[in-house]
């Protein structure tokens, strides 16, 4: 462990608050920064950090800076951080989209030690009251290096991520955005469509019975529909082409299954048996991804 590092977390919502909770008692000096005094008071009550402030200037002594603001505020916050941070500080973010962040950073006139980040973890809830100390256990944490990134900085940030319980995965920013469209943003879109379809089903009696009977299958399939609206809007609109490509690909897959079911039921059931087997082999019994 890199002892005595000063780590600043800007934005104390679900993600930022959970970073502090997961690094608490890990021999780091933690700096908690939020826009509202009410949030700072909640952080103090939970004893999440060593230093608390609504003033961004406190990051001047930080070695590592996590920007955990909403996606639509990332660029502005990067500019603000540059004005206050030490030139040797490693700056990272947690935005679920990386291409636009990395393009912005790489085109800055003033070079900074920036490594894009995206923890593949979260819930449908928001705010510091929803922060969890185990949110990142066994989660993947994507790192997208900038043109000024060196191996030593990646190593330092990776060690910190390891101490949250997550596993770092280094990836290209554009490939990351295409990949998360498949397994995060398009499923969000699908979850919204599924819930909307059932909730607005034209036969009122059938709809009410369906919602009354809905259990784990419908709950799990529509969980993402309850995602923080600001986050959902940012993810879909800022990755819209990849989301549309993934959505169209899913429509083609659904059409292929429908066509196969109508012309060859035996092959259809063989195919869904293979799909079920592949899905079961992807995860362990306790839900961990076997691919990493």
Secondary structure, 3 states (H helix, E strand, C coil): CCCCCEEEEECCCHHHHHHHHHHCCCCCEEEEECCCHHHHHHHHHCCCCCEEECCHHHHHHCCEEEECCCHHHHHHHHHHHHHHCCCCCEEEECCCCCHHHHHHHHCCCCCCEEEEEEECCCCCCCCHHHCCCCCCCCCEEEEEECCCCCHHHHHHHHHHHHCCCCEEEECCHHHHHHHHHHHHHHHHHHHHHHHHHHHCCCCHHHHHHHHHHCCHHHHHHHHHHHCCHHHHHHHHHHCHHHHHHHHHHHHHHHHHHHHHHHHCHHHHHHHHHHHHHHHHHHECCCCCECCC
